[in-house]
Amino acid sequence: TLFDFEILKRAHKRFNFCNGSVGNFFLTGARLFTGSLEAAIFLFASMTGITSVPTSVVPVINTNQTATIAASLSNGETLVGQCEISHPSPFQQKRKNGACTPRKKRMNPIDAFSYFEDPINITSEPKGMDNANLFFSKHIEEKLTSPIDRIYYINEYGQEIYPVPNPKVVSQLSSKKTLVYSIGSLYTSLIPCLVLRGVGNAIVQSQSLRHKILLLNGTNDRETSDYTAIDFIDAIASALNESQRIDARRAFYQSCDDEEEEYD
């Protein structure tokens, strides 16, 4: 109900429910109501009778700040957002020379239900693109112009940021015996969880982890065209190394600040 109310407040943006997930709509409304994604998941579990034991769903990031993933390709291009990386809209216009998506398209998805916020855009898009925010295809056959080199997070202004993971995720990594790298989109579902600050170190320094298991997808997708199992392993290892590099850089800069304070 709250989600529908928020949509009605933005009726002029002509939000389109086609291809939308009822579950996602519910979680969005619950998050707006509770102010927390983790609380929204708890509410959903309570309503459906799903107990926390043995099943526990913990969001890897629990923040109300805007955080979007971006992909740097080997040829220098940049793709912004999960849809643009893995299943772009058929109406999506190609960008040249890796130009960043306009800020208007990188707004918080909960609030920016449509690109048509600015009246000037109403007539600037091709016919039939009336609010294409949910119009995408997971079966698009067009390959990426170049392999993905790195996945990172950006804020609403396009600046790279380094979010911290939910403390419960680090706690789980420090106490469980088995870590399963699950099936799903490698670069838009799995790796965004691994490049967060502290995750790489939590995995490598865990005293409890004994087994690490990778479940491969049945087929390759747009993100992993021509990938072998070894390529999946290399991508995961690179993401964890990236997480550790972020921590190392922050530790170095912090030590420099501490030295300056001592000299002062």
Secondary structure, 3 states (H helix, E strand, C coil): CHHHHHHHHCHHHCCCCCCCCHHHHHHHHHHHHHCCHHHHHHHHHHHHCCCCCCCCCCCCCCCCCCCEEEEEECCCCEEECHHHHHCCCCCCCCCCCCCCCCHHHHCCCCCCCCHHHCHHHCCCCCCCCCCCCCCCCCCCCCCCCCCEEEEEEECCCCCEECCCCCHHHHHHHCCCCEEEECCCCHHHHHHHHHCCCCHHHHHHHCCCCCEEEECCCCCCCHHHCCCCHHHHHHHHHHHHHHHHHHHHHHHHHHHHHHHHHHHC
